[in-house]
């Protein structure tokens, strides 16, 4: 069962087995634990690249 939680700056941390797809249904590869962007400033969307730390 996946574990999903939101961090203070809006990042969404996901750990466990999940299937991540884009709007066209294409699978987006990821590791066992990954973080989705919550601030929309990432240059690696949908993943967090730490851009929120620049604020």
PDB file with SEQRES, HELIX, SHEET and CRYST1 records, atoms N, CA, C and O in Angstrom:
SEQRES   1 A   55  UNK UNK UNK UNK UNK UNK UNK UNK UNK UNK UNK UNK UNK          
SEQRES   2 A   55  UNK UNK UNK UNK UNK UNK UNK UNK UNK UNK UNK UNK UNK          
SEQRES   3 A   55  UNK UNK UNK UNK UNK UNK UNK UNK UNK UNK UNK UNK UNK          
SEQRES   4 A   55  UNK UNK UNK UNK UNK UNK UNK UNK UNK UNK UNK UNK UNK          
SEQRES   5 A   55  UNK UNK UNK                                                  
HELIX    1 AA1 UNK A   51  UNK A   54  5                                   4    
SHEET    1 AA1 3 UNK A   3  UNK A   6  0                                        
SHEET    2 AA1 3 UNK A  12  UNK A  15 -1                                        
SHEET    3 AA1 3 UNK A  33  UNK A  36 -1                                        
CRYST1    1.000    1.000    1.000  90.00  90.00  90.00 P 1           1          
ATOM      1  N   UNK A   1       0.847  -1.168   0.000  1.00  0.00           N  
ATOM      2  CA  UNK A   1       0.000   0.000   0.000  1.00  0.00           C  
ATOM      3  C   UNK A   1       0.900   1.241   0.000  1.00  0.00           C  
ATOM      4  O   UNK A   1       1.839   1.312   0.793  1.00  0.00           O  
ATOM      5  N   UNK A   2       0.633   2.219  -0.871  1.00  0.00           N  
ATOM      6  CA  UNK A   2       1.481   3.412  -0.915  1.00  0.00           C  
ATOM      7  C   UNK A   2       1.256   4.321   0.291  1.00  0.00           C  
ATOM      8  O   UNK A   2       0.184   4.339   0.897  1.00  0.00           O  
ATOM      9  N   UNK A   3       2.294   5.066   0.612  1.00  0.00           N  
ATOM     10  CA  UNK A   3       2.232   6.074   1.672  1.00  0.00           C  
ATOM     11  C   UNK A   3       2.390   7.420   0.978  1.00  0.00           C  
ATOM     12  O   UNK A   3       3.393   7.654   0.303  1.00  0.00           O  
ATOM     13  N   UNK A   4       1.409   8.308   1.137  1.00  0.00           N  
ATOM     14  CA  UNK A   4       1.413   9.610   0.468  1.00  0.00           C  
ATOM     15  C   UNK A   4       1.204  10.686   1.517  1.00  0.00           C  
ATOM     16  O   UNK A   4       0.277  10.611   2.323  1.00  0.00           O  
ATOM     17  N   UNK A   5       2.088  11.704   1.501  1.00  0.00           N  
ATOM     18  CA  UNK A   5       1.903  12.824   2.421  1.00  0.00           C  
ATOM     19  C   UNK A   5       2.412  14.108   1.790  1.00  0.00           C  
ATOM     20  O   UNK A   5       3.237  14.082   0.876  1.00  0.00           O  
ATOM     21  N   UNK A   6       1.914  15.226   2.285  1.00  0.00           N  
ATOM     22  CA  UNK A   6       2.263  16.547   1.768  1.00  0.00           C  
ATOM     23  C   UNK A   6       3.189  17.242   2.753  1.00  0.00           C  
ATOM     24  O   UNK A   6       2.953  17.223   3.961  1.00  0.00           O  
ATOM     25  N   UNK A   7       4.253  17.861   2.227  1.00  0.00           N  
ATOM     26  CA  UNK A   7       5.212  18.576   3.063  1.00  0.00           C  
ATOM     27  C   UNK A   7       4.817  20.048   3.167  1.00  0.00           C  
ATOM     28  O   UNK A   7       3.920  20.512   2.463  1.00  0.00           O  
ATOM     29  N   UNK A   8       5.491  20.766   4.042  1.00  0.00           N  
ATOM     30  CA  UNK A   8       5.166  22.161   4.352  1.00  0.00           C  
ATOM     31  C   UNK A   8       5.124  23.071   3.124  1.00  0.00           C  
ATOM     32  O   UNK A   8       4.233  23.914   3.021  1.00  0.00           O  
ATOM     33  N   UNK A   9       6.056  22.920   2.203  1.00  0.00           N  
ATOM     34  CA  UNK A   9       6.116  23.791   1.018  1.00  0.00           C  
ATOM     35  C   UNK A   9       5.223  23.304  -0.119  1.00  0.00           C  
ATOM     36  O   UNK A   9       5.237  23.885  -1.204  1.00  0.00           O  
ATOM     37  N   UNK A  10       4.451  22.254   0.112  1.00  0.00           N  
ATOM     38  CA  UNK A  10       3.501  21.775  -0.885  1.00  0.00           C  
ATOM     39  C   UNK A  10       3.903  20.523  -1.636  1.00  0.00           C  
ATOM     40  O   UNK A  10       3.090  19.962  -2.370  1.00  0.00           O  
ATOM     41  N   UNK A  11       5.152  20.064  -1.470  1.00  0.00           N  
ATOM     42  CA  UNK A  11       5.580  18.865  -2.167  1.00  0.00           C  
ATOM     43  C   UNK A  11       4.758  17.663  -1.708  1.00  0.00           C  
ATOM     44  O   UNK A  11       4.357  17.575  -0.547  1.00  0.00           O  
ATOM     45  N   UNK A  12       4.519  16.754  -2.626  1.00  0.00           N  
ATOM     46  CA  UNK A  12       3.762  15.549  -2.321  1.00  0.00           C  
ATOM     47  C   UNK A  12       4.719  14.365  -2.410  1.00  0.00           C  
ATOM     48  O   UNK A  12       5.210  14.037  -3.490  1.00  0.00           O  
ATOM     49  N   UNK A  13       4.983  13.728  -1.276  1.00  0.00           N  
ATOM     50  CA  UNK A  13       5.917  12.607  -1.210  1.00  0.00           C  
ATOM     51  C   UNK A  13       5.127  11.308  -1.328  1.00  0.00           C  
ATOM     52  O   UNK A  13       4.135  11.098  -0.629  1.00  0.00           O  
ATOM     53  N   UNK A  14       5.589  10.441  -2.229  1.00  0.00           N  
ATOM     54  CA  UNK A  14       4.917   9.170  -2.468  1.00  0.00           C  
ATOM     55  C   UNK A  14       5.932   8.048  -2.319  1.00  0.00           C  
ATOM     56  O   UNK A  14       7.005   8.077  -2.920  1.00  0.00           O  
ATOM     57  N   UNK A  15       5.577   7.060  -1.508  1.00  0.00           N  
ATOM     58  CA  UNK A  15       6.440   5.902  -1.309  1.00  0.00           C  
ATOM     59  C   UNK A  15       5.585   4.652  -1.421  1.00  0.00           C  
ATOM     60  O   UNK A  15       4.525   4.553  -0.803  1.00  0.00           O  
ATOM     61  N   UNK A  16       6.054   3.705  -2.209  1.00  0.00           N  
ATOM     62  CA  UNK A  16       5.317   2.469  -2.408  1.00  0.00           C  
ATOM     63  C   UNK A  16       4.907   2.314  -3.862  1.00  0.00           C  
ATOM     64  O   UNK A  16       5.252   3.136  -4.711  1.00  0.00           O  
ATOM     65  N   UNK A  17       4.171   1.254  -4.134  1.00  0.00           N  
ATOM     66  CA  UNK A  17       3.795   0.947  -5.507  1.00  0.00           C  
ATOM     67  C   UNK A  17       2.604   1.787  -5.955  1.00  0.00           C  
ATOM     68  O   UNK A  17       1.503   1.659  -5.420  1.00  0.00           O  
ATOM     69  N   UNK A  18       2.836   2.636  -6.931  1.00  0.00           N  
ATOM     70  CA  UNK A  18       1.777   3.436  -7.552  1.00  0.00           C  
ATOM     71  C   UNK A  18       2.052   3.489  -9.052  1.00  0.00           C  
ATOM     72  O   UNK A  18       3.189   3.308  -9.487  1.00  0.00           O  
ATOM     73  N   UNK A  19       1.017   3.735  -9.833  1.00  0.00           N  
ATOM     74  CA  UNK A  19       1.151   3.903 -11.276  1.00  0.00           C  
ATOM     75  C   UNK A  19       0.897   5.373 -11.577  1.00  0.00           C  
ATOM     76  O   UNK A  19      -0.194   5.885 -11.322  1.00  0.00           O  
ATOM     77  N   UNK A  20       1.897   6.046 -12.115  1.00  0.00           N  
ATOM     78  CA  UNK A  20       1.814   7.471 -12.426  1.00  0.00           C  
ATOM     79  C   UNK A  20       1.732   7.619 -13.939  1.00  0.00           C  
ATOM     80  O   UNK A  20       2.584   7.100 -14.660  1.00  0.00           O  
ATOM     81  N   UNK A  21       0.701   8.330 -14.430  1.00  0.00           N  
ATOM     82  CA  UNK A  21       0.534   8.527 -15.867  1.00  0.00           C  
ATOM     83  C   UNK A  21       0.319  10.000 -16.185  1.00  0.00           C  
ATOM     84  O   UNK A  21      -0.086  10.782 -15.325  1.00  0.00           O  
ATOM     85  N   UNK A  22       0.597  10.369 -17.445  1.00  0.00           N  
ATOM     86  CA  UNK A  22       0.325  11.735 -17.889  1.00  0.00           C  
ATOM     87  C   UNK A  22      -1.119  11.817 -18.382  1.00  0.00           C  
ATOM     88  O   UNK A  22      -1.861  10.838 -18.293  1.00  0.00           O  
ATOM     89  N   UNK A  23      -1.521  12.976 -18.898  1.00  0.00           N  
ATOM     90  CA  UNK A  23      -2.910  13.172 -19.322  1.00  0.00           C  
ATOM     91  C   UNK A  23      -3.307  12.269 -20.487  1.00  0.00           C  
ATOM     92  O   UNK A  23      -4.494  12.037 -20.717  1.00  0.00           O  
ATOM     93  N   UNK A  24      -2.317  11.761 -21.222  1.00  0.00           N  
ATOM     94  CA  UNK A  24      -2.599  10.871 -22.346  1.00  0.00           C  
ATOM     95  C   UNK A  24      -2.572   9.395 -21.952  1.00  0.00           C  
ATOM     96  O   UNK A  24      -2.773   8.521 -22.795  1.00  0.00           O  
ATOM     97  N   UNK A  25      -2.324   9.120 -20.671  1.00  0.00           N  
ATOM     98  CA  UNK A  25      -2.298   7.747 -20.188  1.00  0.00           C  
ATOM     99  C   UNK A  25      -0.946   7.069 -20.296  1.00  0.00           C  
ATOM    100  O   UNK A  25      -0.827   5.878 -20.007  1.00  0.00           O  
ATOM    101  N   UNK A  26       0.083   7.812 -20.710  1.00  0.00           N  
ATOM    102  CA  UNK A  26       1.431   7.252 -20.801  1.00  0.00           C  
ATOM    103  C   UNK A  26       2.044   7.137 -19.415  1.00  0.00           C  
ATOM    104  O   UNK A  26       1.947   8.062 -18.608  1.00  0.00           O  
ATOM    105  N   UNK A  27       2.675   5.999 -19.138  1.00  0.00           N  
ATOM    106  CA  UNK A  27       3.305   5.802 -17.837  1.00  0.00           C  
ATOM    107  C   UNK A  27       4.494   6.740 -17.671  1.00  0.00           C  
ATOM    108  O   UNK A  27       5.271   6.943 -18.604  1.00  0.00           O  
ATOM    109  N   UNK A  28       4.631   7.310 -16.476  1.00  0.00           N  
ATOM    110  CA  UNK A  28       5.766   8.159 -16.125  1.00  0.00           C  
ATOM    111  C   UNK A  28       6.644   7.344 -15.186  1.00  0.00           C  
ATOM    112  O   UNK A  28       6.227   7.015 -14.076  1.00  0.00           O  
ATOM    113  N   UNK A  29       7.872   7.013 -15.629  1.00  0.00           N  
ATOM    114  CA  UNK A  29       8.748   6.208 -14.776  1.00  0.00           C  
ATOM    115  C   UNK A  29       9.180   6.952 -13.513  1.00  0.00           C  
ATOM    116  O   UNK A  29       9.384   8.166 -13.531  1.00  0.00           O  
ATOM    117  N   UNK A  30       9.316   6.205 -12.424  1.00  0.00           N  
ATOM    118  CA  UNK A  30       9.719   6.785 -11.142  1.00  0.00           C  
ATOM    119  C   UNK A  30      10.288   5.689 -10.261  1.00  0.00           C  
ATOM    120  O   UNK A  30      10.160   4.503 -10.566  1.00  0.00           O  
ATOM    121  N   UNK A  31      10.906   6.085  -9.188  1.00  0.00           N  
ATOM    122  CA  UNK A  31      11.476   5.131  -8.245  1.00  0.00           C  
ATOM    123  C   UNK A  31      10.468   4.698  -7.197  1.00  0.00           C  
ATOM    124  O   UNK A  31       9.287   5.033  -7.282  1.00  0.00           O  
ATOM    125  N   UNK A  32      10.941   3.951  -6.206  1.00  0.00           N  
ATOM    126  CA  UNK A  32      10.103   3.464  -5.107  1.00  0.00           C  
ATOM    127  C   UNK A  32       9.591   4.615  -4.241  1.00  0.00           C  
ATOM    128  O   UNK A  32       8.493   4.544  -3.690  1.00  0.00           O  
ATOM    129  N   UNK A  33      10.400   5.686  -4.124  1.00  0.00           N  
ATOM    130  CA  UNK A  33      10.009   6.878  -3.373  1.00  0.00           C  
ATOM    131  C   UNK A  33      10.334   8.087  -4.239  1.00  0.00           C  
ATOM    132  O   UNK A  33      11.446   8.212  -4.753  1.00  0.00           O  
ATOM    133  N   UNK A  34       9.352   8.982  -4.398  1.00  0.00           N  
ATOM    134  CA  UNK A  34       9.564  10.171  -5.210  1.00  0.00           C  
ATOM    135  C   UNK A  34       8.697  11.308  -4.691  1.00  0.00           C  
ATOM    136  O   UNK A  34       7.774  11.094  -3.905  1.00  0.00           O  
ATOM    137  N   UNK A  35       9.005  12.519  -5.140  1.00  0.00           N  
ATOM    138  CA  UNK A  35       8.294  13.703  -4.678  1.00  0.00           C  
ATOM    139  C   UNK A  35       7.735  14.460  -5.875  1.00  0.00           C  
ATOM    140  O   UNK A  35       8.459  14.775  -6.819  1.00  0.00           O  
ATOM    141  N   UNK A  36       6.447  14.746  -5.823  1.00  0.00           N  
ATOM    142  CA  UNK A  36       5.800  15.539  -6.858  1.00  0.00           C  
ATOM    143  C   UNK A  36       5.845  17.008  -6.465  1.00  0.00           C  
ATOM    144  O   UNK A  36       5.775  17.349  -5.285  1.00  0.00           O  
ATOM    145  N   UNK A  37       5.962  17.871  -7.463  1.00  0.00           N  
ATOM    146  CA  UNK A  37       6.025  19.311  -7.227  1.00  0.00           C  
ATOM    147  C   UNK A  37       4.662  19.833  -6.773  1.00  0.00           C  
ATOM    148  O   UNK A  37       3.625  19.429  -7.299  1.00  0.00           O  
ATOM    149  N   UNK A  38       4.678  20.727  -5.801  1.00  0.00           N  
ATOM    150  CA  UNK A  38       3.455  21.361  -5.334  1.00  0.00           C  
ATOM    151  C   UNK A  38       3.438  22.852  -5.599  1.00  0.00           C  
ATOM    152  O   UNK A  38       2.404  23.499  -5.434  1.00  0.00           O  
ATOM    153  N   UNK A  39       4.589  23.419  -6.016  1.00  0.00           N  
ATOM    154  CA  UNK A  39       4.682  24.870  -6.222  1.00  0.00           C  
ATOM    155  C   UNK A  39       4.617  25.256  -7.699  1.00  0.00           C  
ATOM    156  O   UNK A  39       4.481  26.436  -8.023  1.00  0.00           O  
ATOM    157  N   UNK A  40       4.713  24.282  -8.589  1.00  0.00           N  
ATOM    158  CA  UNK A  40       4.691  24.472 -10.042  1.00  0.00           C  
ATOM    159  C   UNK A  40       5.885  25.266 -10.574  1.00  0.00           C  
ATOM    160  O   UNK A  40       5.814  25.822 -11.670  1.00  0.00           O  
ATOM    161  N   UNK A  41       6.981  25.325  -9.811  1.00  0.00           N  
ATOM    162  CA  UNK A  41       8.190  26.027 -10.243  1.00  0.00           C  
ATOM    163  C   UNK A  41       9.259  25.065 -10.748  1.00  0.00           C  
ATOM    164  O   UNK A  41      10.279  25.502 -11.282  1.00  0.00           O  
ATOM    165  N   UNK A  42       9.043  23.780 -10.589  1.00  0.00           N  
ATOM    166  CA  UNK A  42      10.027  22.766 -10.964  1.00  0.00           C  
ATOM    167  C   UNK A  42      10.266  22.755 -12.470  1.00  0.00           C  
ATOM    168  O   UNK A  42       9.342  22.950 -13.259  1.00  0.00           O  
ATOM    169  N   UNK A  43      11.494  22.528 -12.849  1.00  0.00           N  
ATOM    170  CA  UNK A  43      11.838  22.366 -14.259  1.00  0.00           C  
ATOM    171  C   UNK A  43      11.767  20.891 -14.658  1.00  0.00           C  
ATOM    172  O   UNK A  43      12.059  20.540 -15.801  1.00  0.00           O  
ATOM    173  N   UNK A  44      11.377  20.027 -13.711  1.00  0.00           N  
ATOM    174  CA  UNK A  44      11.271  18.585 -13.962  1.00  0.00           C  
ATOM    175  C   UNK A  44       9.862  18.086 -13.656  1.00  0.00           C  
ATOM    176  O   UNK A  44       9.692  16.955 -13.201  1.00  0.00           O  
ATOM    177  N   UNK A  45       8.851  18.919 -13.901  1.00  0.00           N  
ATOM    178  CA  UNK A  45       7.471  18.531 -13.616  1.00  0.00           C  
ATOM    179  C   UNK A  45       7.153  17.177 -14.231  1.00  0.00           C  
ATOM    180  O   UNK A  45       7.585  16.914 -15.353  1.00  0.00           O  
ATOM    181  N   UNK A  46       6.427  16.315 -13.556  1.00  0.00           N  
ATOM    182  CA  UNK A  46       5.668  16.568 -12.342  1.00  0.00           C  
ATOM    183  C   UNK A  46       6.480  16.407 -11.059  1.00  0.00           C  
ATOM    184  O   UNK A  46       5.934  16.517  -9.961  1.00  0.00           O  
ATOM    185  N   UNK A  47       7.792  16.144 -11.195  1.00  0.00           N  
ATOM    186  CA  UNK A  47       8.618  15.886 -10.020  1.00  0.00           C  
ATOM    187  C   UNK A  47       9.194  17.162  -9.425  1.00  0.00           C  
ATOM    188  O   UNK A  47       9.436  18.134 -10.141  1.00  0.00           O  
ATOM    189  N   UNK A  48       9.409  17.158  -8.130  1.00  0.00           N  
ATOM    190  CA  UNK A  48      10.017  18.281  -7.420  1.00  0.00           C  
ATOM    191  C   UNK A  48      11.518  18.303  -7.707  1.00  0.00           C  
ATOM    192  O   UNK A  48      12.179  17.266  -7.652  1.00  0.00           O  
ATOM    193  N   UNK A  49      12.057  19.495  -8.015  1.00  0.00           N  
ATOM    194  CA  UNK A  49      13.506  19.635  -8.204  1.00  0.00           C  
ATOM    195  C   UNK A  49      14.121  20.574  -7.172  1.00  0.00           C  
ATOM    196  O   UNK A  49      15.294  20.933  -7.279  1.00  0.00           O  
ATOM    197  N   UNK A  50      13.329  20.975  -6.167  1.00  0.00           N  
ATOM    198  CA  UNK A  50      13.838  21.843  -5.111  1.00  0.00           C  
ATOM    199  C   UNK A  50      13.719  23.322  -5.414  1.00  0.00           C  
ATOM    200  O   UNK A  50      14.220  24.143  -4.647  1.00  0.00           O  
ATOM    201  N   UNK A  51      13.063  23.690  -6.523  1.00  0.00           N  
ATOM    202  CA  UNK A  51      12.938  25.103  -6.894  1.00  0.00           C  
ATOM    203  C   UNK A  51      12.233  25.930  -5.825  1.00  0.00           C  
ATOM    204  O   UNK A  51      12.467  27.134  -5.727  1.00  0.00           O  
ATOM    205  N   UNK A  52      11.376  25.305  -5.023  1.00  0.00           N  
ATOM    206  CA  UNK A  52      10.665  26.015  -3.959  1.00  0.00           C  
ATOM    207  C   UNK A  52      11.633  26.584  -2.916  1.00  0.00           C  
ATOM    208  O   UNK A  52      11.286  27.517  -2.191  1.00  0.00           O  
ATOM    209  N   UNK A  53      12.834  26.029  -2.841  1.00  0.00           N  
ATOM    210  CA  UNK A  53      13.819  26.492  -1.857  1.00  0.00           C  
ATOM    211  C   UNK A  53      14.378  27.859  -2.212  1.00  0.00           C  
ATOM    212  O   UNK A  53      14.999  28.507  -1.369  1.00  0.00           O  
ATOM    213  N   UNK A  54      14.169  28.311  -3.451  1.00  0.00           N  
ATOM    214  CA  UNK A  54      14.690  29.605  -3.892  1.00  0.00           C  
ATOM    215  C   UNK A  54      13.841  30.767  -3.395  1.00  0.00           C  
ATOM    216  O   UNK A  54      14.263  31.920  -3.483  1.00  0.00           O  
ATOM    217  N   UNK A  55      12.655  30.483  -2.875  1.00  0.00           N  
ATOM    218  CA  UNK A  55      11.760  31.543  -2.352  1.00  0.00           C  
ATOM    219  C   UNK A  55      12.194  31.997  -0.982  1.00  0.00           C  
ATOM    220  O   UNK A  55      11.563  32.875  -0.394  1.00  0.00           O  
TER     221      UNK A  55                                                      
END                                                                             
